[in-house]
Amino acid sequence: MPDSLGFLDAVGGLPEQLADAHRSARDALDGISLPSAQDIDNVAVLGMGGSGIAGDVLAAVANATLPVPVVVLKQIRTPRFIGPRTLAFAVSYSGDTDETLRMAAGALDAGARVVAVSRGGELESMARAPAASLPALTIAFELRTASLLGYRPRLDACANCGNPLSPERLFSPARGGLVCDGCAAEGGTVRLSADALAGLSLLLSRPVGEAGEYLEVKRSGEILRVVEAFLKHQFQRFQGLKSLELLRSLAPETPELVA
């Protein structure tokens, strides 16, 4: 069978491709400070599909020379061993791979050193974001993940019955969004401020990477508490994220629980 696509030549040229990739990576990382081997316990490559295969290649090629293990993660959850002594490479060509974004957010939250490898998208936005905006980005990631799983908070009509919303801006974590006066009478609702509702709407409608641009940390505490309550009702194992502790400490006030 003829090799019309030149596959054999491509395989035969793999060593040269790896050498070229090594030179390109070295040039891209020139001037960037990476931790020394004494400061890390493991290297993690976070990626799906072809991006994950890049991690497999790294593990195979560098296994005999690296003083620490290389772990390739092709999933959505960040393992507990990822921490401050981890050097993580989040790899996504588009920069919008949801599993990679979720793992990268988890790695940052765990204190890992994260290197983003992407041509753009939300992964690049997250990598370039100032440290002060990371809490807002984390909230946005959690909301996006919940939405992708079918648990998007409803803000346009009563989340329970579909009737017009209460003018009091009453949010029910258990019912999954804003509710009407009739459903609010059953209790368990939180009264949102106008600013918090506007911020929540933006988090649900704007790109995740822009969250730090319009959601100020000092105004995020109210949204944080509502989002965490919502996630805890929808996902029984949700325990909150360490990077959100900053928002808790800066929250000027607690949303009013309506009996």
N, C-alpha and C positions, 0 to 999 in steps of 0.2 A: 504494500500500500504506500503510495507516494506521500511524502511529508509536505503537503502544500502550504502549511502554515509555518514551516520552518521551526517546528517545536524542538527537534533534536539540536539545531544550532543554538536555540535559546537556552536549552539545558546545558549545552557544552560551554556556553559563555557565562554561566552562573558565577564562577570565581571572579571574572572581571566585573560583573555587575555588583558583586558584593564589595569589591575594592573601590569601585566608583561611589557606591552608597556610603562607604566608610569615609571617603574624602569629603563628600558633600555634607555629611553629618558633622565632621570635624570642623569644616568651614562655618556651618550654621551655628555651632556651639562655641565658636571662637569668642573669648571674652566673657563667657558665661561661667559662673562659679558652680561646679557640681561638687557634692560631698565626696570625700575620700573614702577608700574602702574601709578604713577604721571607723567611719561614722555611720555605716549602714550594715544591716544584717541580711538584707535581701533586695533583689531587684524584681519589680513586678511590671509586666507589660499588660496594659488594659486595652483590649481591642476585639472586635468581632470580624468574622469573615476574613478577607484578605489582610486586613490590618492585624488581626490576631495571628495570622500565619507569619507575619514579620517577627512576632515574638517567638514563635516556634523556631524560626531560622536563627535568631539571636541565641536562644537557649542551646541549640545544637552546635553552633559554631563556637560559642564562648564558654561552653561547659568546662572545658579542660583548662582554661586559663583564668577565669574569674574566681576570686577568692570567696564570693558569696553566691548563693543559688539564684537562678532566674526562674520566676514563676509566671506563667502565662494565664491570664484570667479572661475567659470568654463567657461572661455572665452579667447579671445586673447588680448583685449584691457585693459589697466590699468585705472580704474576710476580716476577721478580728485580728489576725496577725499583722495586718497593714498598720503601720504606726510611724512615729517620728524617725525611726531608723530604717525606713523604707524609701528607696528611690523608685518612683513609679513613672512609667512612660504611658501616657494616654494617647492612643493612636486611632485617628479617624480621618480618612481622606476628606470627607464632606464636613467634618466638624459637628455633625448633627446626629450622630448615632446615639440613640437614647441609652442603650446599655452602657456605652463608654462614658457618656456624660454622667450617668448615675454613679458609676464606679469612681470616676474622677472626683466628683463632689464628695463621695465617701472618703476617698484617700486624703483629700484636703482637710476634711473634717477631723480625720485621725491624726493629722499633723505630718503626713508624709511629704517629702519633696517630690513635686509633680512636674514633669516635663511634658508639654503638649506638642504632639506631632500632627499637624493638620494644615489644610490649605485655607481654612477660614471657619465659618459657622460659629455655633455657640461655644465650642471647645476653645477656639481662639479668643473669643470674648471673655471667657472665664479666666483664661491664662493671663490676659492683659489687664484684667480688672484690678483696681486698687484693693488692698487688703480690707479696707473699711467697707467695701461693697459686698464682700463675700457672704455676710449673713443674709442680705437681701437676695442674692443669687441662690443661696441655699433654700430659702422659702420658695422661690420661683421654681426650682428644680423639683421640690417635693410636690407642689401643686401640679406641675406638668406630668410627673409620674402618675399621680392619682388620676389625672384626666385621661391619660393613655389607657389606664386600667378600667376606665368607665366610671370613675368616681369624681367627676368634675362638679365643684360646688355650683348650685344653680342660683343665679342672681336676677333673672329676668321675670320670674313669676314664683308663686309659692312652690317650694320644693316638695311639699306634701300633697297638695290638691290642685295646683295650677292656677289658683285664683290670684287676683291682683295683690300686690305686696302691701304689708303694713307700712304706713308712713314713718313708723318708729324705727325702721331699719333693723328688724329683729332677725337674727341668724340662729338657726337651729343646727348644731353639729350633728345631732342624731339623724335628722331628716335630710341633711345634706345641702343646706343653703338657706336663703331668706324665706320667710314664711308670711302668711297673711295673719290678720288679727285673730281670725277664728282658730287657726291651728296653733297660734302662739299662746292661746288660752290654756293649752295643755301643759305649758311650762317647759323648762329646759332651754330657753332661748337666751341669746346674748344681744344686748343693744349696741349696735355699731355706731361710731361717730361718722359724720359725713366724710371726713378725710380718710378714715380706715376703709370705708366702703369703696371710695374712689381708688385707693391704693390696691385693694383686692381685685377690683375690676381690671386695673392695668396689669397686674400680675398674671391674670388669666388671659389677657388679650394681646399683650406685647411679647416680643421675643425674650427668652430667658436672659440672654446676655445683656439686655438693656436694663435689668431690674435695678442695678446699682445707680443708674442715672436719675431715676425718678422716685425711688423709695429711700428716704433718709432713715438712717439707723435710729435716731431718736423718735421717729414717728412710727417705727415698725413694731414696737412692743405689743400694741393692741392687735395688730394683724397676726403677729406670731401666736398669741394665745388662742385666737379664734381658729387659725389653721391647725395648730396642734390638737385642739379639742376635736376638730373635724376629722383629722387623720386617725386619732385614737378611736373614734367611733367606727370609722370605716375599716381600719386595719388594727386588729386586736393587739398585734405585737409591736406597734409603733411606740418607741421609747423616747423620741426626740433626738436631736443632734447636738453634739458638743459645741459646734460653732454658733449655735443659737443662744448659748448662755449669755453672750454679749448683749443680745437684744433683751433678754429677761432683766438684766441688770440696769438697762437704760430705759426700760418701759416707764413712762411717766405716770401711767395710771392703768388700772385693771378694768377691762370691759365690764359693764354692769350686767350681772346675771339677773334676768327677769324671772321671778318665781311663776 
